Amino acid sequence: MAEFVLVIFGFILLWRQRNIRQEFAELEKRNAARTDALRRELQELRHKIDEAAAGLVAAPSVVTTLRASPAPELHHRAAVHLVDDMASAARPVTILPAQSAPERKIGGIDT
């Protein structure tokens, strides 16, 4: 009788292993499809960014006419500025040497 219970238990384990393998294969297919979709979307975004950057470089007069308008200028982190415009805004900076702090000793140990 004990052998019969062990055989049934073995079949149950094999059945569960088969189900887990099927679920794993299904998850693998979903993951591959999702990865492919994300890769295609990333390529599309890169292509759009390259087109936008090429459009900004090809049309510098658009940037200068926008700067000449009386509307207030908004600064964004992703703003593109031409090198000619940036040169006039640069100011020379002088760096002073750091002052050394006096050495302190506590109980004969340098800190």
trRosetta pair geometry for C-beta under 8 A, 3 or more apart (Angstrom, degrees):
i j d omega theta_ij theta_ji phi_ij phi_ji
1 4 5.7 -51 -155 30 37 115
1 5 6.8 36 150 -17 66 103
2 5 5.8 -53 -153 35 36 111
2 6 6.4 35 150 -18 67 106
3 6 5.6 -57 -150 39 34 111
3 7 6.3 36 152 -22 68 105
4 7 5.7 -52 -147 34 31 112
4 8 6.5 30 154 -16 64 105
5 8 5.8 -54 -148 38 31 110
5 9 6.2 33 152 -20 64 108
6 9 5.5 -53 -144 39 32 114
6 10 6.3 38 153 -24 64 104
7 10 5.6 -51 -150 33 31 115
7 11 6.6 31 152 -17 63 103
8 11 5.8 -53 -151 35 33 111
8 12 6.5 35 150 -20 64 104
9 12 5.6 -53 -150 34 32 114
9 13 6.5 33 152 -19 64 104
10 13 5.7 -54 -150 36 31 111
10 14 6.4 31 152 -17 65 105
11 14 5.6 -52 -146 37 34 111
11 15 6.3 36 154 -21 65 105
12 15 5.7 -53 -147 35 31 113
12 16 6.4 30 154 -17 64 105
13 16 5.8 -53 -147 37 32 110
13 17 6.3 35 153 -22 65 106
14 17 5.6 -52 -146 35 32 114
14 18 6.4 36 153 -21 64 104
15 18 5.7 -52 -152 33 31 114
15 19 6.6 30 151 -17 63 105
16 19 5.6 -54 -149 37 34 112
16 20 6.3 34 153 -19 67 106
17 20 5.7 -54 -147 37 31 111
17 21 6.4 33 153 -20 64 105
18 21 5.8 -54 -149 35 30 111
18 22 6.5 30 153 -18 63 105
19 22 5.7 -54 -150 36 32 112
19 23 6.4 31 153 -17 65 106
20 23 5.7 -53 -147 39 33 111
20 24 6.2 36 153 -22 65 106
21 24 5.6 -54 -146 36 31 114
21 25 6.4 33 154 -20 65 103
22 25 5.8 -52 -148 34 31 110
22 26 6.5 31 152 -18 63 106
23 26 5.6 -55 -149 37 33 113
23 27 6.3 33 152 -18 66 106
24 27 5.7 -53 -147 37 32 112
24 28 6.4 38 151 -24 64 104
25 28 5.5 -50 -150 32 32 116
25 29 6.7 34 152 -19 63 102
26 29 5.8 -52 -152 33 33 111
26 30 6.5 32 151 -16 65 105
27 30 5.6 -53 -146 38 34 111
27 31 6.1 36 154 -21 67 107
28 31 5.7 -55 -146 37 29 112
28 32 6.4 29 155 -19 64 106
29 32 5.9 -54 -147 36 30 110
29 33 6.4 28 155 -17 64 107
30 33 5.8 -58 -149 38 31 110
30 34 6.2 28 154 -17 66 109
31 34 5.8 -56 -144 39 30 110
31 35 6.1 31 156 -20 65 108
32 35 5.7 -53 -144 37 29 112
32 36 6.3 31 156 -19 63 106
33 36 5.8 -55 -149 36 29 111
33 37 6.4 29 153 -18 64 106
34 37 5.7 -54 -148 37 32 111
34 38 6.3 30 155 -16 65 107
35 38 5.8 -55 -146 39 30 109
35 39 6.2 32 154 -21 65 107
36 39 5.7 -54 -146 35 30 112
36 40 6.4 30 155 -18 64 104
37 40 5.8 -54 -149 36 31 110
37 41 6.3 30 153 -18 64 108
38 41 5.6 -54 -145 39 32 112
38 42 6.3 36 154 -21 65 105
39 42 5.7 -52 -148 35 30 113
39 43 6.5 31 153 -18 63 104
40 43 5.8 -55 -150 36 32 111
40 44 6.5 33 151 -19 65 104
41 44 5.6 -52 -149 35 33 113
41 45 6.4 33 153 -17 65 105
42 45 5.7 -54 -147 37 32 110
42 46 6.3 33 154 -19 65 105
43 46 5.7 -52 -146 36 32 112
43 47 6.3 35 153 -21 64 105
44 47 5.6 -55 -150 35 31 113
44 48 6.5 31 152 -18 65 104
45 48 5.7 -52 -147 36 33 111
45 49 6.3 33 154 -19 66 105
46 49 5.7 -55 -148 37 31 111
46 50 6.3 32 153 -19 65 106
47 50 5.8 -54 -147 36 30 111
47 51 6.4 31 153 -19 64 105
48 51 5.7 -54 -148 36 32 111
48 52 6.3 30 154 -18 66 106
49 52 5.7 -55 -146 38 31 110
49 53 6.2 30 155 -18 66 107
50 53 5.8 -54 -144 39 30 110
50 54 6.2 29 156 -19 64 107
51 54 5.8 -56 -146 38 29 110
51 55 6.3 31 153 -21 64 107
52 55 5.6 -54 -149 35 31 113
52 56 6.5 29 154 -18 64 104
53 56 5.8 -53 -148 35 33 109
53 57 6.4 27 155 -14 66 107
53 80 7.4 161 -123 -97 72 154
54 57 5.9 -56 -145 41 32 108
54 58 6.0 29 157 -19 66 113
55 58 5.8 -57 -138 40 27 109
55 59 6.2 -13 171 16 64 112
56 59 6.8 -77 -137 54 22 82
56 60 7.9 61 164 -84 58 56
56 62 8.0 -109 -130 67 55 121
56 63 7.2 63 -160 -55 85 121
56 80 5.1 48 162 84 158 154
57 60 7.4 -5 -164 -57 31 87
59 62 4.4 31 140 0 112 117
59 63 7.5 135 115 -13 75 83
60 63 5.5 -51 -162 33 52 113
60 64 6.5 45 146 -16 76 103
60 82 5.8 63 -138 -86 115 145
61 64 5.7 -55 -147 40 39 108
61 65 6.2 37 156 -19 70 105
62 65 6.0 -56 -147 37 29 107
62 66 6.4 29 154 -19 63 108
63 66 5.8 -57 -150 36 30 111
63 67 6.5 29 153 -19 64 107
63 80 7.8 -95 -102 93 139 92
63 82 6.3 143 97 -23 154 115
63 85 7.7 -100 136 -36 125 148
64 67 5.6 -53 -147 36 35 112
64 68 6.4 34 154 -21 66 106
65 68 5.7 -54 -146 35 35 112
65 69 7.1 51 152 -38 61 94
66 69 5.9 -39 -159 7 37 116
67 73 7.2 23 -128 -98 67 125
67 85 7.5 -160 -77 -122 166 137
75 79 6.3 -86 -155 -8 55 150
76 79 4.6 128 61 -43 82 93
81 85 5.4 -117 -177 79 95 123
81 86 5.4 102 127 -59 124 103
82 85 4.7 91 63 6 86 103
82 86 7.1 -160 93 -8 45 89
83 86 5.7 -59 -148 37 35 111
83 87 6.6 44 155 -34 67 99
84 87 6.1 -47 -153 17 31 114
84 88 7.9 25 156 -13 57 99
85 88 6.8 -60 -167 29 36 104
85 89 7.3 20 148 -9 66 113
86 89 5.8 -66 -155 41 42 108
86 90 6.6 52 152 -39 73 100
87 90 5.9 -47 -154 13 34 115
103 110 6.4 -37 -169 -143 113 96
103 111 7.9 144 -168 55 67 63
104 110 7.9 121 78 -154 49 52
104 111 5.2 -30 80 52 96 110
105 108 6.3 18 173 -109 115 15
105 109 6.7 149 -158 64 72 34
105 110 6.0 -39 -102 -92 79 48
105 111 7.1 168 -105 4 28 86
106 109 5.8 -31 69 58 72 90
106 111 5.8 37 8 -31 106 128
